[in-house]
Amino acid sequence: MTSRWGALRDLLYGMTGYEFARHAMQIRHELESVFMVVTMGDLIGVPVLPPYYSLRLLPYVVPQIETWKRHMVRRKELWEKPEYDLLEM
């Protein structure tokens, strides 16, 4: 009986909230990426903030630096995102 309720709950979540949750995660990822560029941009050659503020924030962003660098290498331009693709319309 509980597996049926769980399956029904998952079905309703997939029909109503999944797309919103996925979009919210994408927006959060983009905002975190912008934050990392503003604060730690000197690691990839973008001098935005004085190094003093970057060094104050460094202990909080150390776990994210490697994944952020990989993301910046694979980053697509604005017009290469799937929502701007004319073939999907």
N, CA and C atoms as an extended XYZ file, in Angstrom:
267
Properties=species:S:1:pos:R:3:atomname:S:1:resname:S:1:resid:I:1 pbc="F F F"
N         0.812       -1.186        0.000 N   MET     1
C         0.000        0.000        0.000 CA  MET     1
C         0.866        1.265        0.000 C   MET     1
N         1.955        1.258        0.786 N   THR     2
C         2.803        2.444        0.838 CA  THR     2
C         3.565        2.640       -0.459 C   THR     2
N         3.872        1.550       -1.153 N   SER     3
C         4.580        1.711       -2.424 CA  SER     3
C         3.669        2.349       -3.469 C   SER     3
N         2.376        2.086       -3.384 N   ARG     4
C         1.438        2.723       -4.319 CA  ARG     4
C         1.348        4.219       -4.044 C   ARG     4
N         1.278        4.580       -2.744 N   TRP     5
C         1.244        6.002       -2.407 CA  TRP     5
C         2.548        6.689       -2.813 C   TRP     5
N         3.646        5.999       -2.626 N   GLY     6
C         4.937        6.562       -3.038 CA  GLY     6
C         5.013        6.733       -4.538 C   GLY     6
N         4.512        5.749       -5.271 N   ALA     7
C         4.511        5.849       -6.720 CA  ALA     7
C         3.587        6.967       -7.194 C   ALA     7
N         2.440        7.095       -6.551 N   LEU     8
C         1.512        8.175       -6.913 CA  LEU     8
C         2.116        9.538       -6.584 C   LEU     8
N         2.772        9.634       -5.417 N   ARG     9
C         3.429       10.885       -5.042 CA  ARG     9
C         4.531       11.248       -6.042 C   ARG     9
N         5.334       10.257       -6.431 N   ASP    10
C         6.388       10.510       -7.411 CA  ASP    10
C         5.810       10.908       -8.761 C   ASP    10
N         4.715       10.296       -9.151 N   LEU    11
C         4.066       10.632      -10.419 CA  LEU    11
C         3.559       12.070      -10.390 C   LEU    11
N         2.903       12.446       -9.316 N   LEU    12
C         2.397       13.817       -9.216 CA  LEU    12
C         3.529       14.826       -9.154 C   LEU    12
N         4.605       14.488       -8.446 N   TYR    13
C         5.768       15.379       -8.400 CA  TYR    13
C         6.374       15.526       -9.794 C   TYR    13
N         6.464       14.446      -10.524 N   GLY    14
C         7.007       14.509      -11.877 CA  GLY    14
C         6.135       15.326      -12.811 C   GLY    14
N         4.832       15.289      -12.588 N   MET    15
C         3.915       16.041      -13.442 CA  MET    15
C         3.864       17.522      -13.080 C   MET    15
N         4.107       17.862      -11.827 N   THR    16
C         3.925       19.249      -11.412 CA  THR    16
C         5.224       19.955      -11.035 C   THR    16
N         6.033       19.375      -10.186 N   GLY    17
C         7.134       20.118       -9.594 CA  GLY    17
C         8.518       19.822      -10.108 C   GLY    17
N         8.699       18.746      -10.850 N   TYR    18
C        10.044       18.348      -11.249 CA  TYR    18
C        10.708       19.399      -12.132 C   TYR    18
N         9.983       19.912      -13.097 N   GLU    19
C        10.568       20.889      -14.016 CA  GLU    19
C        10.935       22.177      -13.287 C   GLU    19
N        10.101       22.594      -12.338 N   PHE    20
C        10.410       23.788      -11.558 CA  PHE    20
C        11.653       23.576      -10.699 C   PHE    20
N        11.757       22.423      -10.079 N   ALA    21
C        12.915       22.134       -9.236 CA  ALA    21
C        14.193       22.068      -10.064 C   ALA    21
N        14.112       21.464      -11.229 N   ARG    22
C        15.285       21.378      -12.104 CA  ARG    22
C        15.720       22.762      -12.593 C   ARG    22
N        14.750       23.599      -12.944 N   HIS    23
C        15.061       24.955      -13.386 CA  HIS    23
C        15.677       25.770      -12.246 C   HIS    23
N        15.169       25.603      -11.034 N   ALA    24
C        15.729       26.303       -9.878 CA  ALA    24
C        17.169       25.870       -9.628 C   ALA    24
N        17.461       24.583       -9.804 N   MET    25
C        18.837       24.102       -9.636 CA  MET    25
C        19.763       24.686      -10.695 C   MET    25
N        19.290       24.814      -11.934 N   GLN    26
C        20.102       25.400      -12.990 CA  GLN    26
C        20.385       26.873      -12.704 C   GLN    26
N        19.372       27.597      -12.240 N   ILE    27
C        19.568       29.012      -11.912 CA  ILE    27
C        20.556       29.155      -10.761 C   ILE    27
N        20.429       28.286       -9.754 N   ARG    28
C        21.363       28.335       -8.625 CA  ARG    28
C        22.789       28.069       -9.095 C   ARG    28
N        22.962       27.098       -9.981 N   HIS    29
C        24.289       26.781      -10.501 CA  HIS    29
C        24.872       27.971      -11.265 C   HIS    29
N        24.063       28.634      -12.071 N   GLU    30
C        24.536       29.796      -12.813 CA  GLU    30
C        24.927       30.928      -11.873 C   GLU    30
N        24.127       31.176      -10.833 N   LEU    31
C        24.449       32.244       -9.893 CA  LEU    31
C        25.708       31.935       -9.090 C   LEU    31
N        25.890       30.674       -8.714 N   GLU    32
C        27.121       30.304       -8.021 CA  GLU    32
C        28.329       30.474       -8.936 C   GLU    32
N        28.147       30.190      -10.201 N   SER    33
C        29.239       30.365      -11.156 CA  SER    33
C        29.601       31.840      -11.301 C   SER    33
N        28.601       32.708      -11.359 N   VAL    34
C        28.870       34.149      -11.432 CA  VAL    34
C        29.567       34.626      -10.170 C   VAL    34
N        29.129       34.131       -9.016 N   PHE    35
C        29.777       34.502       -7.756 CA  PHE    35
C        31.239       34.093       -7.752 C   PHE    35
N        31.515       32.885       -8.241 N   MET    36
C        32.899       32.411       -8.276 CA  MET    36
C        33.735       33.253       -9.237 C   MET    36
N        33.166       33.668      -10.357 N   VAL    37
C        33.920       34.510      -11.291 CA  VAL    37
C        34.225       35.852      -10.645 C   VAL    37
N        33.259       36.423       -9.940 N   VAL    38
C        33.473       37.726       -9.315 CA  VAL    38
C        34.505       37.631       -8.198 C   VAL    38
N        34.453       36.565       -7.402 N   THR    39
C        35.358       36.488       -6.256 CA  THR    39
C        36.708       35.847       -6.589 C   THR    39
N        36.706       34.795       -7.376 N   MET    40
C        37.947       34.069       -7.664 CA  MET    40
C        38.329       34.146       -9.137 C   MET    40
N        37.905       35.191       -9.816 N   GLY    41
C        38.190       35.323      -11.238 CA  GLY    41
C        39.664       35.408      -11.568 C   GLY    41
N        40.482       35.843      -10.627 N   ASP    42
C        41.918       35.938      -10.890 CA  ASP    42
C        42.551       34.568      -11.101 C   ASP    42
N        41.884       33.495      -10.677 N   LEU    43
C        42.410       32.153      -10.926 CA  LEU    43
C        42.346       31.780      -12.401 C   LEU    43
N        41.419       32.394      -13.139 N   ILE    44
C        41.323       32.116      -14.575 CA  ILE    44
C        41.673       33.346      -15.410 C   ILE    44
N        42.164       34.398      -14.764 N   GLY    45
C        42.646       35.559      -15.496 CA  GLY    45
C        41.664       36.707      -15.587 C   GLY    45
N        40.667       36.772      -14.734 N   VAL    46
C        39.697       37.868      -14.732 CA  VAL    46
C        39.872       38.646      -13.431 C   VAL    46
N        40.633       39.727      -13.441 N   PRO    47
C        40.846       40.476      -12.195 CA  PRO    47
C        39.654       41.373      -11.887 C   PRO    47
N        38.802       40.962      -10.966 N   VAL    48
C        37.600       41.724      -10.650 CA  VAL    48
C        37.715       42.372       -9.275 C   VAL    48
N        37.915       41.582       -8.244 N   LEU    49
C        38.030       42.109       -6.885 CA  LEU    49
C        39.500       42.177       -6.464 C   LEU    49
N        39.815       43.058       -5.550 N   PRO    50
C        41.176       43.037       -4.998 CA  PRO    50
C        41.444       41.695       -4.320 C   PRO    50
N        42.669       41.227       -4.351 N   PRO    51
C        42.984       39.909       -3.794 CA  PRO    51
C        42.670       39.774       -2.301 C   PRO    51
N        42.606       40.873       -1.576 N   TYR    52
C        42.316       40.802       -0.146 CA  TYR    52
C        40.972       40.135        0.106 C   TYR    52
N        39.944       40.548       -0.619 N   TYR    53
C        38.607       39.973       -0.426 CA  TYR    53
C        38.552       38.538       -0.914 C   TYR    53
N        39.258       38.248       -1.966 N   SER    54
C        39.307       36.873       -2.452 CA  SER    54
C        39.962       35.960       -1.429 C   SER    54
N        41.018       36.439       -0.797 N   LEU    55
C        41.692       35.633        0.218 CA  LEU    55
C        40.826       35.442        1.456 C   LEU    55
N        39.990       36.407        1.788 N   ARG    56
C        39.087       36.251        2.933 CA  ARG    56
C        38.022       35.197        2.643 C   ARG    56
N        37.600       35.068        1.376 N   LEU    57
C        36.578       34.094        1.005 CA  LEU    57
C        37.155       32.736        0.633 C   LEU    57
N        38.445       32.651        0.464 N   LEU    58
C        39.083       31.422       -0.011 CA  LEU    58
C        38.753       30.182        0.820 C   LEU    58
N        38.758       30.206        2.150 N   PRO    59
C        38.444       28.977        2.898 CA  PRO    59
C        37.040       28.431        2.618 C   PRO    59
N        36.126       29.285        2.227 N   TYR    60
C        34.756       28.840        1.979 CA  TYR    60
C        34.556       28.258        0.585 C   TYR    60
N        35.426       28.620       -0.357 N   VAL    61
C        35.222       28.170       -1.738 CA  VAL    61
C        36.244       27.139       -2.200 C   VAL    61
N        37.190       26.777       -1.341 N   VAL    62
C        38.213       25.799       -1.735 CA  VAL    62
C        37.604       24.486       -2.238 C   VAL    62
N        36.573       23.923       -1.595 N   PRO    63
C        36.021       22.659       -2.115 CA  PRO    63
C        35.388       22.781       -3.500 C   PRO    63
N        35.001       23.972       -3.905 N   GLN    64
C        34.306       24.156       -5.177 CA  GLN    64
C        35.213       24.585       -6.318 C   GLN    64
N        36.467       24.887       -6.053 N   ILE    65
C        37.329       25.489       -7.073 CA  ILE    65
C        37.572       24.555       -8.255 C   ILE    65
N        37.877       23.297       -8.005 N   GLU    66
C        38.173       22.372       -9.103 CA  GLU    66
C        36.966       22.173      -10.022 C   GLU    66
N        35.798       21.966       -9.437 N   THR    67
C        34.611       21.779      -10.275 CA  THR    67
C        34.261       23.065      -11.004 C   THR    67
N        34.491       24.208      -10.376 N   TRP    68
C        34.219       25.480      -11.027 CA  TRP    68
C        35.150       25.695      -12.224 C   TRP    68
N        36.422       25.355      -12.069 N   LYS    69
C        37.357       25.498      -13.189 CA  LYS    69
C        36.947       24.602      -14.353 C   LYS    69
N        36.533       23.355      -14.048 N   ARG    70
C        36.066       22.462      -15.116 CA  ARG    70
C        34.823       23.011      -15.791 C   ARG    70
N        33.930       23.591      -15.011 N   HIS    71
C        32.716       24.169      -15.576 CA  HIS    71
C        33.043       25.348      -16.486 C   HIS    71
N        34.005       26.172      -16.084 N   MET    72
C        34.365       27.330      -16.896 CA  MET    72
C        35.036       26.913      -18.201 C   MET    72
N        35.736       25.784      -18.191 N   VAL    73
C        36.363       25.299      -19.427 CA  VAL    73
C        35.296       24.790      -20.388 C   VAL    73
N        34.263       24.129      -19.860 N   ARG    74
C        33.194       23.578      -20.700 CA  ARG    74
C        32.069       24.568      -20.955 C   ARG    74
N        32.155       25.745      -20.426 N   ARG    75
C        31.072       26.733      -20.499 CA  ARG    75
C        30.725       27.075      -21.938 C   ARG    75
N        29.434       27.103      -22.216 N   LYS    76
C        28.950       27.474      -23.541 CA  LYS    76
C        28.585       28.946      -23.550 C   LYS    76
N        28.549       29.487      -24.724 N   GLU    77
C        28.113       30.861      -24.867 CA  GLU    77
C        26.605       30.941      -24.662 C   GLU    77
N        26.098       32.140      -24.502 N   LEU    78
C        24.686       32.335      -24.221 CA  LEU    78
C        23.800       31.735      -25.304 C   LEU    78
N        24.190       31.913      -26.545 N   TRP    79
C        23.348       31.447      -27.650 CA  TRP    79
C        23.477       29.948      -27.892 C   TRP    79
N        24.368       29.254      -27.215 N   GLU    80
C        24.520       27.812      -27.377 CA  GLU    80
C        23.700       27.017      -26.374 C   GLU    80
N        22.943       27.681      -25.527 N   LYS    81
C        22.111       26.972      -24.557 CA  LYS    81
C        20.903       26.375      -25.268 C   LYS    81
N        20.399       25.255      -24.779 N   PRO    82
C        19.286       24.573      -25.458 CA  PRO    82
C        18.003       25.394      -25.543 C   PRO    82
N        17.756       26.296      -24.592 N   GLU    83
C        16.514       27.051      -24.663 CA  GLU    83
C        16.502       28.076      -25.776 C   GLU    83
N        17.674       28.355      -26.376 N   TYR    84
C        17.733       29.274      -27.499 CA  TYR    84
C        17.865       28.552      -28.833 C   TYR    84
N        17.715       27.246      -28.814 N   ASP    85
C        17.856       26.472      -30.035 CA  ASP    85
C        16.567       26.551      -30.844 C   ASP    85
N        16.662       26.973      -32.092 N   LEU    86
C        15.472       27.123      -32.929 CA  LEU    86
C        14.930       25.797      -33.424 C   LEU    86
N        15.756       24.748      -33.430 N   LEU    87
C        15.300       23.455      -33.929 CA  LEU    87
C        14.330       22.790      -32.974 C   LEU    87
N        14.351       23.156      -31.706 N   GLU    88
C        13.461       22.528      -30.733 CA  GLU    88
C        12.087       23.172      -30.681 C   GLU    88
N        11.880       24.274      -31.378 N   MET    89
C        10.588       24.963      -31.339 CA  MET    89
C         9.553       24.241      -32.142 C   MET    89
